[in-house]
Amino acid sequence: MRSADAFLMESPGPKPVALITGASSGIGRATAEAFAQRGYAVALVARRAERLEEVAQACRQAGGEPFVLPADVVRRDQVEQAIARTIERFGRLDVMVNNAGYGVFASVMELDEQELRRVFDVNFFGLWYGTVAAARVMVPQRSGHIFNVSSIIGKRGTPFHGAYCATKFAVCGLSESARVELRPYGVHVTVVCPAMTRTEFFSQGSMARRAGRAFSRFSRTMAPEPIGQAIARTAGRRKPELVFTLGGKFLALISALSPRVADGMMEMYRRELLKEMEEVT
Ligand SMILES: NC(=O)c1ccc[n+]([C@@H]2O[C@H](COP(=O)([O-])OP(=O)(O)OC[C@H]3O[C@@H](n4cnc5c(N)ncnc54)[C@H](OP(=O)(O)O)[C@@H]3O)[C@@H](O)[C@H]2O)c1
């Protein structure tokens, strides 16, 4: 097995290169900064250019070489162009972190079809575009690492997140297939499953309208930095998945062993969430 800093040692140029989507905020930003601290050149992709400039400044201060690439992951041409421009600028791509995504808050019965298609466009198709475009670079160079950000609720469906969970289950399935297909070419694929994390995730769209303040009262949340650090530390290592928090690991295990017990836990979560929502409204 290659060491954690394999790309740092192997890179023929001055720096190994990581491209991170959704780098303007939260987990993506923390991941970009973590790679920058390890001396990587970091290509930063998201829609908000001014926010990417702020992240670039932080990455520069941390010792990395940032490259701002505003793009919408829903647009396949923009994802491919971001990778092409990264290669043009740095000559290689060692790590691809497909992280851009957002949440939807709605019961399965009340889901709007357009919203369901939109969240698949971003969370699943955007990630697939990134996976394929990165693999096309990494397979010929016989090296590379793709991190696909799913969620702990990409392993167990939770109430009011049916659309979001469906996208994240899809991410896990796609990534497991890709992992075995790309392994003979020296390309690793790792699925990242964060638990509830303090980011802007809960303050956008239906998450904010319906339950954002209730979620902010849940105490069991983690900061994005340890997730970014873990991703950067894992680059070059053959690790199938990163699952965060003891609670997250327990939920994944219990869902696999006993869906009935997991249902009971989810019913408790549903009641707790509804109570929080009543209290904040
Ligand atoms: N927070 C949690 O509790 C949690 C838990 C498990 C998994 N996750 C996953 O972690 C990932 C990052 O989420 P976060 O918590 O860090 O949320 P966040 O702070 O809201 O960050 C989301 C990022 O995705 C980018 N993005 C959204 N739509 C995009 C698009 N169409 N094209 C390009 N970029 C886009 C946003 O940038 P722009 O708006 O500038 O485009 C932003 O940089 C997501 O995939 C999320 O599902 C989060």
The ligand as an ORCA input file, in Angstrom:
! r2SCAN-3c Opt
* xyz 0 1
  N     -23.297     19.305      6.413
  C     -23.662     18.057      6.642
  O     -24.257     17.725      7.695
  C     -23.355     16.971      5.623
  C     -23.467     15.638      6.045
  C     -23.200     14.633      5.125
  C     -22.802     14.930      3.833
  N     -22.703     16.237      3.455
  C     -22.294     16.505      2.068
  O     -21.090     17.255      2.065
  C     -20.994     18.004      0.861
  C     -20.621     19.440      1.192
  O     -21.689     20.011      1.948
  P     -21.440     21.092      3.098
  O     -22.026     20.535      4.338
  O     -20.045     21.544      3.108
  O     -22.461     22.223      2.604
  P     -22.200     23.746      2.122
  O     -21.423     24.477      3.139
  O     -23.566     24.237      1.756
  O     -21.314     23.567      0.806
  C     -21.853     23.093     -0.406
  C     -20.875     23.423     -1.515
  O     -21.384     22.878     -2.753
  C     -21.306     23.895     -3.747
  N     -22.335     23.673     -4.760
  C     -23.655     23.478     -4.596
  N     -24.268     23.348     -5.783
  C     -23.293     23.457     -6.725
  C     -23.293     23.417     -8.143
  N     -24.431     23.234     -8.844
  N     -22.105     23.559     -8.800
  C     -20.959     23.764     -8.104
  N     -20.901     23.812     -6.767
  C     -22.056     23.665     -6.089
  C     -21.515     25.198     -2.982
  O     -20.903     26.290     -3.680
  P     -21.627     27.425     -4.536
  O     -22.946     27.719     -3.873
  O     -20.668     28.560     -4.500
  O     -21.778     26.827     -5.908
  C     -20.707     24.920     -1.711
  O     -19.341     25.183     -1.939
  C     -22.338     17.861      0.146
  O     -22.242     16.894     -0.882
  C     -23.251     17.352      1.256
  O     -24.323     16.597      0.736
  C     -22.956     17.274      4.320
*
